[in-house]
Amino acid sequence: MTLTISDRFAKNIGEKPILLTGPTASGKSKIAMSLAIKLGRHIINADSLQVYSNWRILTARPTVKDEEIIPHHLYGHKAGDEQYSVGHWLRELSNILTTNKKVIIVGGTGLYFSALTEGLANIPKISDETKISREKRLLNYGIQGLIKDLDKETLESIDIKNQMRVIRAWEVFKETSKSLKKWQSETEAPILPLNACQPFVISPDKNDLDKKIRARFKEMVKMGALDEARENLVEWNENLLASKAIGASELISHIHGQISLEKAITNASIATRQYAKRQRTWIKARMKQWDDVTDLIG
């Protein structure tokens, strides 16, 4: 079934930028396309992994056909070995908004949306020395080696199950001798305050979403996700941000003969459900003022 937004709802949307989020596999991209076609808007990515060029299928980036129908921005524009942060995203998004505010910003990275609507701390650039130190610590002690160095306040404010968030918090403290929480308390004004946009959330039923997640990953494999993984095999580095795409490590393990394809699908589906759970938790805690449009999807 094709997901769409009702014509009646679309007609009531004003001129402000639209923000659209929801857990993975909830149909955000299809809803964004439906709205963009009805309203004549551009679509901007707010997913931290869809910025990378080497994983189109596995990160569920819009298809080439979709990109031909509606202009899409900040999708697949970074090489797999490039570093990319919320700060990079905000700067690129800000440049787009200076010339076009008739946009739909869609994605599942909660940190991107909070930085956009609440502001982002002006944290100095992380040096190569700190990055090397982080890699050594990860190699010797794993992610727990970083977690134990963080202050209590920061630990309580981040998702310690999200390795990228832990790494970011550790690097900031190592580089500046000031906790991430402290930096966040000194945040500058947001680029796009919540009252200057139209924020929408999709909140599908958990059981329905779980079924969609497994079905979607199987579909990804049929669409060529395994071939996509083989293309990434030569320069595979599990520590790269792009390699955190859910299912990447599972498919690489299968290619190496370490697990069966069925096991890879099962493991990736479990990881996706866990990620969706974290997204739902973030939405519930941080997006209470966003309008839930789940019932308006047809």
Helices and strands as residue ranges (DSSP letters): H 7-11, E 18-21, H 28-39, E 42-45, H 64-69, E 72-73, H 86-97, E 103-106, H 110-118, H 128-141, H 143-147, H 152-157, H 163-176, H 180-184, G 194-196, E 198-201, H 206-223, H 225-233, G 241-244, H 248-255, H 261-286, E 291-292, G 294-296
